[in-house]
Amino acid sequence: CCAQAGLVEVHRLVEVLRATKARKRRVQTAAAEFNRKPGKGTGALVRAGILAEGAAPVEVAAALRATAAIDKAALGEFLSLPDPKEGPLFHKETLDAFVSGFDFAAYRIDEALRIFLQAFRLPGEAQKIDRVMEAFAGAYYHANPDPFYHQDACYVLAFSIIMLNTDLHSTKIAAENKMTLPSFWRQAEGINGSTDLPQEMLTTIYHAIKGDEIRMLGGGEEASLSRAGWRHLGGGEGGGGDGGVGGLGGGGG
């Protein structure tokens, strides 16, 4: 009797192992398909049983977080896809749900940005970067409304921080043209409505970025980020001169 019960248990464990291996293969196959064609990736996740047909954006965001085999670059492409002009805002809502999974409440904006940019690889197109950064700004402002007048201030400051990061750590920008602290203060003037952002906070951010570069996955996004950022800071497309990537090089202040 005991021997028979033991045999049944062995068979049960074998079946569990087989089912686990089969699911792992389905997940890997689905992730590989997602990585090849991010725009059609949810279909692969549905076929693998990772997502239900017609899953809500919050469910899609949770599945993307839980599926480690999805490539960071493919994830960034999917999250930044546009929605049709008329129709449901599926991609925007999925991006918002994905970003809301971060708890930014305990972090300064540059610290939150550092964490955020390690979760996926930013796409290379400025419009896609805009969508991702807008979602980040909304989530950060929701968690930390003080001292920001509006989430637009978070949005522009986030770009300013990325530009500062590129400026201070790019080998293409000569040491004498690196952005100084007073230049960074001036760059942040007027972005927070009628009240300037605290100079002490900006100083802390400057020294944090200077001492520890924000390293983005893939490393090829900085130029697009800087161009987009310069536009948001009022410098026009391409920036303003020989200072470096995207018109950076705020030295001399």
N, C-alpha and C positions, 0 to 999 in steps of 0.2 A: 504493500500500500504506500509506504513512504517512498519507495523507489519510483513508483508510478507518478506520485505527486511531484517528485523532483524532476522527472522527465517532462511533465507538463510545463513546469516553471521554466525549464531550459528552452522549450519550444516557444514559450511566450516571449522570453527575452530575445530569442533569435528574430522573431517577427518584429519586435520593437526596434531592434537594431537595423533590420532591413528597411523598415518604414522611415527611420531616421536618415539612413543613407540615401534613400530615394528622394526624400524631401530636400536634402542637401544638394543633390544633383539638380533637382528642379530649380532651386534657388540660384545655383551657380549658372545654369543655362539661361534663366530669366535675367540675371544681372548682366551676363555677357551680351544678351540681346539689347538690354537697356543701354549698355555702354556704347554699342554700335550706333543705335538710333534713339537718342534720348527723347525726341519728340513723340515717339510711338512706344515709349518704354512702359507705360502703365498697362498696355495690353499684354506684354510679356509677364508682368507681375500678376495679372489676373489669371493668365493661363497656368501659372505656377502655383496658384492657390494662395499667394501672398496677399493679394487684394481681392475683395469681392467686386463683381461687376457693378459699375456705377458708384464706386466708393466715393465718399465725401472728401473734399480737400484735406481736412484734418486727418483722415485715415490714411490718405496717400502720403502726407508729410510724415506720419508716424512710421509707415512702412519704409520710406526712404531712409529714415534715421536708423531703423533696425536692420537694414540689409547692408552689411559691411562690404559685400562684394561689389557694390555699385561704385564705379570709379568717381573720384572727386571732381574730375573735369566734366564728366557726363552729368553729374548731379547739378553742378553749377549751370550747365546749359539748360537743363530741364527747368530748374527753378526760375530762370530768367526769361523763359519764353513768353512772348506776348499773347494776349487773348484777342479773339476777333473783335472788331469794332462793335458788332452787335451780337450779343450772346452772353453766356455765363462767364464770370470772371474766374474760371477754374484755376489757371496758373497763378494769378495774383493771390487768390485765396489760399492756394497750396503754399506759395512762398511765405505769405503772412503766417500761416499755421506753423511752417517750419521754423521761422524766426522766433515765433512766440514760445518755442520749446527751450529757448535760452533764458536763463535767469540773470538779467543784467543789473539787478537792483543793488548788488554790493560792489559794483565796479565803476570806476571812472570811465569816461567814454573811450579813451585810447585803449584801456585794458579790455573793455568789452569788444572793441573793434579787433583787437589782437586775437581774442578767442574766436570771434565770428569768422574771421578770414582763414582759420585753420580747419573749418568744418567742411569746406568744399573749395574748389578752384573757381575763381571768378572768370567769367567769359571775357573775351577780348574786345567785344563791341561796346561802345560807349553807352548806347541805349539800354543794353542789357545790364550793364554795370549800374546805370541810373536806377533801374527797377530794384535791384538788389539793395543798393544803398538807401533807397527810399524806405524799403521795408525795415532795414536795420534801424534807421533813424526813428521810425514810428514806434518800434518795439523799445528802443532805448528811452525815448521820451516818455513813453507810458510807464516805464519802471523808475525813471529819474526826471520828473518834470522840473525840478529846481536845479540850476538857476536859469533854465531855458524859457524864453518867452513863448516859443512855439516849436513844434518838431522840425520845422524848416531850419532852425538854428542848429539842431543836432545834425541835420542832413549836410549843411554847408561845412560845419566844423569837422565832420567825419572826413569829407573830401580834403579839407585843409590839413588834417593830420596825415592823410596819405601822401599829400604833396610834400609836406614837411619830411616825412619818412624817406621819400624818393630823393629829395634835395640833399638831405644830410648824409645819405648812405650811397648815393650814386657815384661811381668812379668817373662818370662823364662830366661832373661838375667840379671845377677847381675849388680848392679850399677857401680861397679868398672870396668866392662867389656863393658860398654856402649861406643858407638863410640864418640870420641871427635871431636872437630872442626878441629884440624890439621889432624886427620885421614880422615875426610871427604874431606879435601883439597887434600890429597895424593891420595885418591880413584879417584878423578876427573882428576888427571894428565894424560896427553897423550890421552885423549878422543876427543880432539878438533883439530886434525891435529898437526901442528907444533906450534900452539899458545894455551897456557893454557887459560881456562875460567877465567874470572875476579874473583879474590879472594873475592872482596867485594860482588859480586852476590852470590857466594857460602856461604859466611858467613851469608848473609840475609836469604838464604834458610834454612841453618842449624838451625838458631834461630827460624824461622817461624815453622818448623816441630817440634822442641823441645817444643815450647810453645803451639802448637795446633796440635794434632794428626790428620792425615788423616784417617778418618773412612770409610772403604769400606763397601758397602752393603753386608750383609751376614757374613762378618768377617772371612771367612775361606780361603781366597785367599792368605794371606800373605806368607805362607810357599812356595807355588808354585812360587809366584812372586819373592821371595828372592832367590830361587834356580836358576830360570831363570836369574835373575839379576846377581847373582854371576858368572854364566857362561859367561855373556856378559862382565863382568869386568875382565875376565881372571883368575878367581879362580878355575875353573873346577866345575863339577857337585857336589853339596853338600857342597861347601864352604871349609873352612879351619880350622875346629877345634871345640873347646868347647864353643866358644863365644856366640852361640845362633842359632836361626833359620837360615838355609841356610849358616852357616859359618860366621855369623855376630859376632859382638863383637870386634869393632875396638878400644877399649880403650887403654889407656897406651901411647897415642901419645901426 
